[in-house]
Each structure stands twice: as C-alpha cells, then as structure tokens.
Amino acid sequence: MTTLDPEKLRRLRHDRGLSQEDVAASCGLSRKTVQRMESGQVVQASTLAFVAAALGVAVADLAERATEPDADIDHVGLRRVSSGKHVFQQLAQTSVGRLECDVDADRQSIEPISRLVATLQGLIRESWDLPRPVAADLPMIERLKITAALNDDLHLLQAQGIGLYMGHYYRYAAPPAGASARSWETAKQTPLVITRLHLARCKRERMTVRIDSEWRGAPEAFSDPARRDDLFSDGQEPTVFLFPTPPLPGVQEAPDSFIDGVYGVVRP
C-alpha cells in the first residue's frame, strides 16, 4: 500500500485541465476512487501507478511516502495499445524510450514480433546520447505506411495472445548555471517525454513496470564540489537536471529530493 500526496494529485490534475471523471476514464477506475485518492486515502501501488500514468508522471511524483520503509514506488503504469496511429503519435513526441520484449517466441510469432520490434526501435531512441528519430517530420505517405505496418503486426500478435503495452511520464530539464536565457525558458516550458514499451504474452489491459537505473544519474557526483564542476567543464555536451515539475529559478536552489537524474543531451 502507498500513501500519496493528495495536494500533488489535485495540482497535477488541474494543471492538465482534467476533471476527476477524465482521470478515472483514462485509467479504468471509478470517479469515486479518484475522489477518495484526493481526500488522502491510502491506495494500492498499482492503482496509483495507473493514475500517475494518466497524468503523465511517475508514481514517485505523487507519493508522499510508502507505508513500508523499503517499498518500491518507482513504477509507471502501462496500458495495452492496439492502434498503430496512437503508437506512432506518442512516439513522435517521445524524448527517450525503452522497448522490452517478454515473449517466448515461437515460429508463428517470431516474424510479426521481429517486424514490430524493428519498426518501434526506428521510432525511439533508447539512450540520451543518441540522435532523436524525426518521425514527426516524415512525409505523410511514410507515416501512413508505418502506421499500417504497426496495425498489421499488432493485430497478428493480439490473435496469438501477445500485447503491446505503453506508458509515459514527463520530466522537466533545468539547464546548468550559466545557460542562456533562451535555454532556461525552453526548459521551464517544455517537458521531456519518457516512454516505456513492453511486449508480453498477456490478456490483461494494464501492467506496471519499474523505472530503473537507466534513466537516473549518479547523485553522489553532487556531494563533491570538484566532481560537480567536472560535469560542466568545457568540451562536454550540456548537462541537464531532470525534475518532476517545472524547475525552480536556479539549479542550486533545488532540494535533493527533486533531482531525478543527470543526462548528457545533444547540443542544440
């Protein structure tokens, strides 16, 4: 069981212009469940994961504390997707993502799985230091072909009991000290979209996956001023701090609990 911060939930919902009914419909819950959550009642970690996914954040961004000292709340909720158009549109907005396949393939499923994986990997970057695919800039005919290929393979796999699950959450980047005013304004206004894709032989409509260490930096680098300065030395790509909410006026003013990770990004 996980205790959430009801004020965070209300604020995020209002910021996105969503009603309680909207959030409930997005994650397959009743409005009363969302209402109870906003009143501060303890909920199952899986329920919180799907509400967080509907708001585009990770569970940790809504949780106040875990009732168990070592409880793991770093999860994101995924939902089964069957529309190639929806997958393409989401991935066109994705900053970085990961595709995982948890299917014991056989001769009947290996070809559509291979095609689907190849198509999806061509639409995402799985590391911050790789160039971002330009899916959104493709000509219309190319986008239609990709969408059709996604639909064909999704339907073939669904007939075999294999589903594609997808979820995302947002992070805001705060440039390091000395960044240009333009970079700072962009960071405050533009969230980075982090997407998880999971292929599984499963009939459920929803699942949760852990947000693991791939997208986290090394917090110990910030405890040593010399190491921290190295992050911003000349000749390196710019470094960004990732926050669950729009960043505070200065990186140095941010409390440690807000630092999600440090990543190198391609220089604009």
RAJO-V382093 format. One record per backbone hydrogen bond with DSSP energy under -0.5 kcal/mol. CO is the residue of the C=O (numbers start at 1). NH is the residue of the N-H. E is the energy in kcal/mol with one decimal. If there is no record, write none. Layout:
BEGIN
co=CO nh=NH e=E
co=CO nh=NH e=E
END
This chain:
BEGIN
co=1 nh=67 e=-1.0
co=2 nh=4 e=-0.6
co=2 nh=43 e=-1.7
co=3 nh=64 e=-2.3
co=3 nh=65 e=-1.6
co=4 nh=6 e=-0.8
co=5 nh=8 e=-0.5
co=5 nh=9 e=-1.8
co=6 nh=10 e=-2.5
co=7 nh=11 e=-2.6
co=8 nh=12 e=-2.7
co=9 nh=13 e=-2.2
co=10 nh=14 e=-2.7
co=11 nh=15 e=-2.8
co=12 nh=16 e=-1.4
co=13 nh=18 e=-2.5
co=14 nh=17 e=-1.6
co=19 nh=23 e=-2.1
co=20 nh=24 e=-2.4
co=21 nh=25 e=-2.6
co=22 nh=26 e=-1.9
co=23 nh=27 e=-1.3
co=24 nh=28 e=-0.6
co=24 nh=29 e=-2.3
co=30 nh=34 e=-1.5
co=31 nh=35 e=-2.6
co=32 nh=36 e=-2.6
co=33 nh=37 e=-2.1
co=34 nh=38 e=-2.2
co=35 nh=39 e=-0.7
co=36 nh=39 e=-0.5
co=36 nh=41 e=-2.0
co=37 nh=40 e=-1.5
co=43 nh=2 e=-2.6
co=44 nh=48 e=-2.1
co=45 nh=49 e=-1.9
co=46 nh=50 e=-1.6
co=47 nh=51 e=-1.9
co=48 nh=52 e=-2.6
co=49 nh=53 e=-2.1
co=49 nh=77 e=-1.1
co=50 nh=54 e=-1.9
co=51 nh=55 e=-1.3
co=52 nh=56 e=-0.6
co=52 nh=57 e=-2.7
co=53 nh=56 e=-0.8
co=56 nh=170 e=-2.9
co=58 nh=61 e=-1.4
co=59 nh=62 e=-2.0
co=59 nh=63 e=-1.7
co=62 nh=5 e=-3.4
co=65 nh=3 e=-1.7
co=68 nh=71 e=-1.9
co=71 nh=73 e=-0.7
co=73 nh=75 e=-2.0
co=74 nh=211 e=-3.1
co=75 nh=59 e=-2.0
co=76 nh=209 e=-2.0
co=78 nh=207 e=-2.1
co=79 nh=166 e=-2.5
co=81 nh=164 e=-0.6
co=82 nh=84 e=-0.6
co=83 nh=87 e=-2.1
co=84 nh=88 e=-2.6
co=85 nh=89 e=-2.6
co=86 nh=90 e=-2.3
co=87 nh=91 e=-2.5
co=88 nh=92 e=-2.0
co=89 nh=93 e=-0.6
co=90 nh=93 e=-1.1
co=91 nh=94 e=-0.7
co=96 nh=195 e=-1.9
co=98 nh=197 e=-2.8
co=100 nh=102 e=-0.5
co=100 nh=199 e=-2.9
co=102 nh=201 e=-0.7
co=103 nh=105 e=-1.4
co=106 nh=110 e=-2.3
co=109 nh=113 e=-2.3
co=110 nh=114 e=-2.6
co=111 nh=115 e=-2.4
co=112 nh=116 e=-2.5
co=113 nh=117 e=-2.9
co=114 nh=118 e=-2.3
co=115 nh=119 e=-2.4
co=116 nh=120 e=-2.8
co=117 nh=121 e=-2.8
co=118 nh=122 e=-1.2
co=120 nh=123 e=-1.6
co=120 nh=124 e=-0.7
co=125 nh=97 e=-2.7
co=127 nh=130 e=-1.5
co=134 nh=137 e=-1.2
co=135 nh=138 e=-1.5
co=139 nh=142 e=-0.6
co=139 nh=143 e=-2.1
co=140 nh=144 e=-2.5
co=141 nh=145 e=-1.9
co=142 nh=146 e=-2.2
co=143 nh=147 e=-2.5
co=144 nh=148 e=-2.5
co=145 nh=149 e=-2.2
co=146 nh=150 e=-2.5
co=147 nh=151 e=-2.6
co=148 nh=152 e=-2.5
co=149 nh=153 e=-2.1
co=150 nh=154 e=-2.6
co=151 nh=155 e=-2.3
co=152 nh=156 e=-2.0
co=153 nh=157 e=-2.3
co=154 nh=158 e=-2.3
co=155 nh=159 e=-1.6
co=157 nh=160 e=-1.0
co=157 nh=162 e=-2.8
co=158 nh=161 e=-1.7
co=161 nh=202 e=-0.6
co=163 nh=165 e=-0.5
co=163 nh=200 e=-2.3
co=164 nh=81 e=-2.9
co=165 nh=198 e=-2.5
co=166 nh=79 e=-2.3
co=167 nh=196 e=-3.1
co=169 nh=194 e=-2.9
co=171 nh=192 e=-4.4
co=172 nh=243 e=-2.9
co=173 nh=175 e=-0.6
co=174 nh=241 e=-1.9
co=176 nh=179 e=-1.7
co=180 nh=184 e=-2.1
co=181 nh=185 e=-2.4
co=182 nh=186 e=-2.3
co=183 nh=187 e=-2.4
co=184 nh=188 e=-2.0
co=185 nh=189 e=-1.3
co=186 nh=190 e=-2.4
co=189 nh=191 e=-0.6
co=190 nh=173 e=-0.5
co=192 nh=171 e=-2.0
co=192 nh=194 e=-0.6
co=193 nh=95 e=-2.7
co=193 nh=96 e=-1.6
co=193 nh=195 e=-0.5
co=194 nh=169 e=-2.1
co=195 nh=98 e=-1.8
co=196 nh=167 e=-2.0
co=197 nh=100 e=-2.3
co=198 nh=165 e=-2.7
co=198 nh=200 e=-0.5
co=199 nh=102 e=-3.4
co=200 nh=163 e=-3.0
co=200 nh=202 e=-1.4
co=205 nh=80 e=-2.7
co=207 nh=78 e=-3.7
co=209 nh=76 e=-2.4
co=210 nh=212 e=-1.0
co=212 nh=215 e=-1.1
co=213 nh=216 e=-1.7
co=217 nh=219 e=-0.7
co=218 nh=221 e=-2.4
co=219 nh=222 e=-2.1
co=220 nh=223 e=-1.1
co=220 nh=224 e=-0.6
co=223 nh=225 e=-0.6
co=224 nh=228 e=-2.5
co=225 nh=229 e=-2.4
co=226 nh=230 e=-1.5
co=227 nh=231 e=-1.0
co=228 nh=231 e=-0.7
co=229 nh=232 e=-1.3
co=230 nh=233 e=-1.4
co=233 nh=236 e=-1.3
co=238 nh=265 e=-1.7
co=239 nh=176 e=-0.8
co=240 nh=263 e=-1.4
co=241 nh=174 e=-2.6
co=242 nh=260 e=-2.3
co=242 nh=261 e=-0.5
co=243 nh=172 e=-3.1
co=250 nh=253 e=-1.1
co=251 nh=254 e=-1.6
co=255 nh=258 e=-2.1
co=256 nh=259 e=-1.8
co=258 nh=260 e=-0.7
co=261 nh=242 e=-1.6
co=263 nh=240 e=-1.7
END
